[in-house]
């Protein structure tokens, strides 16, 4: 057990830090980025930032060099993320592609697929979205009904996806579709790569409860997908999908940046003149402890991965704990702010205005990527070995 | 950066688990509850042979020179099995001898502590439950005279030597007092945890010579940090075992024609218990490392770990009773022993609000 950085890690941190300080866009304002932009504006900003990061060789740190990545160690990835978080800087664009699709293709894809897709995922020349959930298949993903019927060397896709983040601006979609309707439900699903410009695809933005259009409905009507775009074997796509979900959950909890949230919480308490109140200080201290536990929990998971283990169900625990903590902090903060909390936006950028947005947004994290209830089922069954419900 | 244990530490854990499963089953714990001292010399001899009392004693003093992280590994296991007796009291009190400034005493006693021949107890809490010493130490002949009472002392009734924190005219002194010295009166107090005893110690004009002065406020702070980080490690083990027993029970207990562990109302509670335990474990490991390395953040890390673990262990062991249903509320079933130990652990070395206050102090004004 050792939490001191090695000399190599110190050197790398300095390299990252110097580069970021020299390249942070002059107009960067974290409060505006997080709360003052539409989804479109935010993506445009991220794409520009992505190009800067990509030119500097900082995208796909964890990707092997043969795929255009940096082949960085897990520790270096952590350092890079920490340095971004310290500045409240977002990563680049296309994180779904880089964190989920890329690694899934590296694991399951053919050489041709890797050559075709990986470079443009990395450069964000092609943006990806995830076609998993359906109106009738949310938590019970395996009940999905979107059909893909083989017709010569294409699959013909019909159906509907929902909650598809970023679909309106996406170039490609990882799509789960049923290829064998009569097979046991986990065994008849295929994993397809779908060009979002294929005729027959309609994207309809869904306005979230926050008022932003962050996700979409996607309709597929006789959409023809070349057989070459099948990942893994036909009707064996569930295993591929699970790989993606593991990568997703491995990232979700630890991506929440509690350092910045806690700073804002202190600022909010100060703003309403309550920072000296011992009750308020005890509660902020409690949140600080829990945030530290989440951070160290991430390090413990990292240690397991450094010892060669793949991300497993413990990612579900990180996701559950992180998203629930984030929600409790936001809910407590709006209580602390009293009358100020009901003011939706604050043009002056004063702390109270953003807590309402945070409180509304916090629910997204306890639902997306598998609800807290589904995570509890997964952990109960796969970590604790409890019987299925 | 590395959150892992060494191969030696993993072996230490496996050996501790094997030993305690064999030697400290619930039947033994219950026997010790009814024992007049709660201390079994035969078991003590065995754990001394395993090197546990020598773990934190430097090699030069006849010990193994291990790190606090080694001790954490053992304590998770002793917490798991509710080990009765003076192990926690002795190993944590030894910090004051190892790190204090009393060379003669150290040379005389530390090798015997390592060999398990000398048992120690930590008399640092006041009646208020706080650790700023109030017990007055009046200067006399280069030493001190103690007159007053210390409270909430663990296993002093079997100790040979007592580490005592007292207030001098202008500061704090940490003294080593012979438990059998004239004027020392050790009174048992009935505690919630019958597997480990607590006492009140009255000092009625006890003379402590200069050679028995171990140090001042920094030594007290360090000793308290070690003791606190130690009980946190134990708490993680206690809570984990309460969960493990609960999971095993709800897999077996059938109602409505199916194991009750298949109901989400039950399994989700188990997951929430696990989540709390894992949080506490992360904080406990970090605190253990900080204590072992004397990192500047040790005080904060220990306060965070104890504050969180105190709430955690109480809640987890209480839910464990709930999930056992009626049988869990019987004297006969062992699960309440974990909750009783938890209540004692929660209170020992500072409760959750006291430690949260330390974390709150570090927040910006």
HADDOCK unambig.tbl for C-alpha pairs under 7 A between the chains (distance, minus, plus):
assign (segid A and resid 1 and name CA) (segid B and resid 2 and name CA) 5.27 0.50 0.50
assign (segid A and resid 1 and name CA) (segid B and resid 3 and name CA) 4.97 0.50 0.50
assign (segid A and resid 1 and name CA) (segid B and resid 4 and name CA) 5.22 0.50 0.50
assign (segid A and resid 1 and name CA) (segid B and resid 5 and name CA) 5.75 0.50 0.50
assign (segid A and resid 1 and name CA) (segid B and resid 289 and name CA) 6.71 0.50 0.50
assign (segid A and resid 2 and name CA) (segid B and resid 1 and name CA) 5.41 0.50 0.50
assign (segid A and resid 2 and name CA) (segid B and resid 2 and name CA) 5.07 0.50 0.50
assign (segid A and resid 2 and name CA) (segid B and resid 3 and name CA) 6.59 0.50 0.50
assign (segid A and resid 3 and name CA) (segid B and resid 1 and name CA) 4.39 0.50 0.50
assign (segid A and resid 3 and name CA) (segid B and resid 2 and name CA) 5.96 0.50 0.50
assign (segid A and resid 4 and name CA) (segid B and resid 1 and name CA) 5.77 0.50 0.50
assign (segid A and resid 5 and name CA) (segid B and resid 1 and name CA) 5.65 0.50 0.50
assign (segid A and resid 275 and name CA) (segid B and resid 365 and name CA) 6.91 0.50 0.50
assign (segid A and resid 276 and name CA) (segid B and resid 365 and name CA) 6.88 0.50 0.50
assign (segid A and resid 281 and name CA) (segid B and resid 360 and name CA) 5.37 0.50 0.50
assign (segid A and resid 282 and name CA) (segid B and resid 356 and name CA) 5.94 0.50 0.50
assign (segid A and resid 282 and name CA) (segid B and resid 357 and name CA) 6.22 0.50 0.50
assign (segid A and resid 282 and name CA) (segid B and resid 360 and name CA) 5.73 0.50 0.50
assign (segid A and resid 285 and name CA) (segid B and resid 356 and name CA) 6.06 0.50 0.50
assign (segid A and resid 285 and name CA) (segid B and resid 359 and name CA) 5.52 0.50 0.50
assign (segid A and resid 285 and name CA) (segid B and resid 360 and name CA) 5.01 0.50 0.50
assign (segid A and resid 286 and name CA) (segid B and resid 356 and name CA) 6.66 0.50 0.50
assign (segid A and resid 289 and name CA) (segid B and resid 304 and name CA) 5.53 0.50 0.50
assign (segid A and resid 293 and name CA) (segid B and resid 279 and name CA) 5.01 0.50 0.50
assign (segid A and resid 293 and name CA) (segid B and resid 282 and name CA) 5.67 0.50 0.50
assign (segid A and resid 293 and name CA) (segid B and resid 283 and name CA) 5.54 0.50 0.50
assign (segid A and resid 294 and name CA) (segid B and resid 279 and name CA) 6.82 0.50 0.50
assign (segid A and resid 296 and name CA) (segid B and resid 282 and name CA) 5.53 0.50 0.50
assign (segid A and resid 297 and name CA) (segid B and resid 279 and name CA) 6.83 0.50 0.50
assign (segid A and resid 297 and name CA) (segid B and resid 282 and name CA) 5.57 0.50 0.50
assign (segid A and resid 299 and name CA) (segid B and resid 3 and name CA) 6.45 0.50 0.50
assign (segid A and resid 300 and name CA) (segid B and resid 3 and name CA) 5.26 0.50 0.50
assign (segid A and resid 303 and name CA) (segid B and resid 2 and name CA) 5.89 0.50 0.50
assign (segid A and resid 303 and name CA) (segid B and resid 3 and name CA) 5.67 0.50 0.50
assign (segid A and resid 303 and name CA) (segid B and resid 4 and name CA) 6.21 0.50 0.50
assign (segid A and resid 317 and name CA) (segid B and resid 275 and name CA) 6.74 0.50 0.50
assign (segid A and resid 321 and name CA) (segid B and resid 275 and name CA) 6.87 0.50 0.50
assign (segid A and resid 376 and name CA) (segid B and resid 268 and name CA) 5.65 0.50 0.50
assign (segid A and resid 376 and name CA) (segid B and resid 271 and name CA) 6.01 0.50 0.50
assign (segid A and resid 377 and name CA) (segid B and resid 268 and name CA) 6.97 0.50 0.50
assign (segid A and resid 379 and name CA) (segid B and resid 271 and name CA) 6.59 0.50 0.50
assign (segid A and resid 380 and name CA) (segid B and resid 267 and name CA) 5.82 0.50 0.50
assign (segid A and resid 380 and name CA) (segid B and resid 268 and name CA) 6.97 0.50 0.50
assign (segid A and resid 380 and name CA) (segid B and resid 271 and name CA) 5.90 0.50 0.50
assign (segid A and resid 386 and name CA) (segid B and resid 251 and name CA) 6.37 0.50 0.50
assign (segid A and resid 386 and name CA) (segid B and resid 261 and name CA) 5.89 0.50 0.50
assign (segid A and resid 386 and name CA) (segid B and resid 262 and name CA) 6.46 0.50 0.50
assign (segid A and resid 387 and name CA) (segid B and resid 261 and name CA) 6.32 0.50 0.50
assign (segid A and resid 387 and name CA) (segid B and resid 262 and name CA) 4.92 0.50 0.50
assign (segid A and resid 388 and name CA) (segid B and resid 262 and name CA) 5.52 0.50 0.50
assign (segid A and resid 389 and name CA) (segid B and resid 262 and name CA) 4.61 0.50 0.50
assign (segid A and resid 389 and name CA) (segid B and resid 263 and name CA) 5.76 0.50 0.50
assign (segid A and resid 389 and name CA) (segid B and resid 264 and name CA) 6.68 0.50 0.50
